[in-house]
Amino acid sequence: MSDITKQSLTELVENIKNKKLSSTDVTKAFIDRSEKSEKLNAYITNDFTSALDKAKKFDQKPNLDLKLPGIPMAVKDLFCTKDIKTTAGSKILNNFVPTYESTVTENIWNEGAILLGKLNCDEFAMGSSNETSFFGNVQSPIDKNLVPGGSSGGSASAVAGQLTPVTIGTDTGGSIRQPASFTGIVGLKPTYGSCSRYGIVAFASSLDQAGPMAQNVKDCALLHEVISSYDPKDSTSIDFKRNHYSKELTNNIKGKKIGIPKEYRVDGMPKEIEDLWQKGIQYIKDCGAETIDISLPNTSYALPTYYIVAPAEASSNLARYDGVKYGFRAKGENLIDMYEKTRSEGFGAEVQRRIMIGTYVLSSGYYDAYYLKAQKVRKLIKNDFDEAYKKVDAILTPSTPSSAFKIGEKTNDPVSMYLNDIFTVPVNLAGLPGISIPAGHDAKGYPLGLQIIGKAFDEQNILNIAYAMEEKINFKNKITDWWIK
Amino acid sequence: MSKKDSEYLINRKDNQYEVVIGLEVHAQVLSESKLFSTSATKFGAEPNTQVSLVDAAFPGMLPVINEFCVKQAIKTGIGLNAKINKRSVFDRKNYFYADLPQGYQISQFKDPIVGEGKVILDMPNGQKEVGIERLHLEQDAGKSIHDLDPQNTFVDLNRSGVALMEIVSKPDLRSPDEVNAYIKKLRSIMRYLGTCDGNMQEGSLRADVNVSVRLKGSKEFGTRCEIKNVNSIKFMQMAIEYEANRQVDLIEEGKTIDQETRLFDTKKNETRSMRSKEDAHDYRYFPDPDLLPLEVSEKFIEELKNDIPELPDDKKKRFIEEFKLSSYEANILVSDIDTAKYFEEVVAKMGKNKDIKLAVNWITGELFAVLNSKGLEISQSPVSAKNFAILINLIKNGTISGKIAKTVFELMIDGDKDPQKIVEEKGLKQQSDPKALEALIDKIINDNREKAIEYKQGKEKLFGFFVGQAMKASGGKANPQLINEILKKKL
């Protein structure tokens, strides 16, 4: 049974379609491994019993035309799932059970997948290490006491640790790509508007995107194909022609022009990251593509811009968690007292910090200096990319400025924590697609990722580049199962 | 424009003060569903039965603009002779309250859907133009109910998310009477357009009133106070009256007026401070990232323009020209769309040989009196326009006298009866046979010889006596004109 969980999504789908495996076999295997993996703390809520029932039901009358026939899958606990508790990693939603399903998860179940459970994440997706979750840290399968990254830390840990064949996360400033990079897996942040935000607990509406996380690029393409859809229930969803990303996947990237932005060579970046990048450039060339030095001059403003825009939107998005309608409510003397107690007790420190930053930058007298200016800079950052794409088809950068760090190492230093997102946030600010693929290891043997940034709606192109590079890199994740007794 | 003697001024010793008023009218968009969700908007439904996940702000729920509400706002803008903005932006107005589920209201702050426009008021001493600053779309909040339980407040979210148009006037109004006329005009225009039912009892139309005062002749505005959420014209007028006098008193005492938000206490007939400028909320407006800017094409606007019915100002002009009505009469008929509709139907049903003046007098006289006494709207009139037209024609062609017509009208009210039938059944047809009337009058003169002689000697007042006797003798059915003629001849 153990080899089932080692199989890629593509292999599992094939084996179920060929009837070499049943959905029950596969579901059981992932449940067994998940149950042995409590130490990772990847799950907030499991739905194993009903997952097995669904698998058995699927096997009785299998529809093998589906894209994810009987495939069990755990998802980040930021996606609202009907009748299954959805917490967003927060105490304030600790008792919240939606009566509705997010569009993205609906798409997944419609293609035959089965929900295993809800995966841990930073509270309201605010964090880069999964340490802000009300439900505790997530351990990385890579090493004991190592963070899996965040905010989709539970998702990354679950895929790397083989507790789920693939998963979906959300990415507001790097929350898919950074944990993917830290755990040696593939993570795609799609173009803004590609995946519906309906039913996803909002962090920063103009930046949030759901995306796939997988063992390899092909699995990632397949899952992206399932989740990306035009949705009239999300006014920012975009009606464009979507590819059959997995079918159209090719490793032929000959003649493609890949930009290398000099501004991503930041002060204090470890040499091993620079080396990895150079290796990546070589792989690109080995694939028959061309690299071109480019400039994205406003890159250094991306992080401060992000840390104004995202908290501003969050401060407003999180106003609805007030104890009045659903979720946690503290007792209070009166309405204001109830609000204050509910929100002080219900939100963790990082969420409160961001609500305060957001409230501040939107306040009258500060709005122009912060929020409005940030919006202008955001436009400049987007212009940088537009300019670059006149010359190149995609851009190659490191995914993160360092490899994974130890749990607790950065909890008291929010700025150093925020710096983790330095290479990923410009992509969200510009609304572009970006993919992180594992590309090597650091001296400690921890995975390192490379990021490929594409033009808007050009997911196929970056998936192809990633697919071609993946073959050359031939990355092997060093999973020792250290957490399994 | 306005004559000096009719100016609304507040007098104190040697000083005369002018009152400056601007209104922010909140008009509920006439729409089956809410501004950003598909929930129903029926008034008076059981609490929390018209609430969607979006209205209750559940996690991950997103607003989707209701195109119909956008059309309604644009139509209203056209009705206000206003500039329609092809690009407008929805902003979030952030504040906490138990009946505001999202923790913010989606409104339009910097870029409203409708820009500057104007409304013409018909005042007793002439027309007055009132500038419109803007019209924007926004969500209504829910309702907090504090008096059902001693410990708890209940919240009804039926109204949460209902579309409102906030119509902001320029500070062009100068008296409670002008405010009355302005609100009625707005209401009239929106009812013509079908964009707001204007029902103030149900809260479909309410207003925040900005009041300031200044010495007559001064060009500068005084410090204003905003009186929140007044829901009847009468209360608006009372609030303005009180507030203007309060401000004048402060100035006269050498004190300053604080810019603040005030509430009108309808029981005590006074305004009370609600919060000062310092305590004013910082709403932290910013563009709602869940919604793209609202863009409408020229074609979209043009199509709506073609859809605009004849509005009160145009209708009035036409009534004056086509039916030779006075401006006063036309005003009465056009101010309410249903009155205009009724009148036009009566005109149509009267056919060729019609007496429009007579119809107008009967509508504004007898019909209005009946509606008033029964507390009915004209749309609920117990007498249909068709039967009303027949009645007017019966008077016009001499079948019945005006006096008999009143009796017939009384009988018509019960069950919208055909006046022709009433006249026939009750034998109320006017006596217009000169021979019969002559005989009748001969008898009266004979019976009252002395009075006839007195009349001939110059006591002309007695003519009325003979008319009365003749009418009495005919059971009121005699044609009064003929009676007059015959009497003159015989006496």
Interface residues (C-beta under 8 A of the other chain):
Chain A: F79 C80 T86 A88 L93 F96 P98 T99 Y100 S102 R197 Y198 G199 I200 V201 A202 A204 S205 S206 P232 K233 D234 S235 T236 A312 E313 S315 S316 L318 A319 R320 D322 V324 K325 Y326 L335 Y339 T359 L362 S363 S364 Y367 Y371
Chain B: L53 A56 A57 F58 P59 G60 M61 L62 P63 V64 I65 R92 N94 F96 Y97 A98 P101 Q102 G103 Y104 T153 V155 D282 R284 Y285 F286 P289 D290 L291 L292
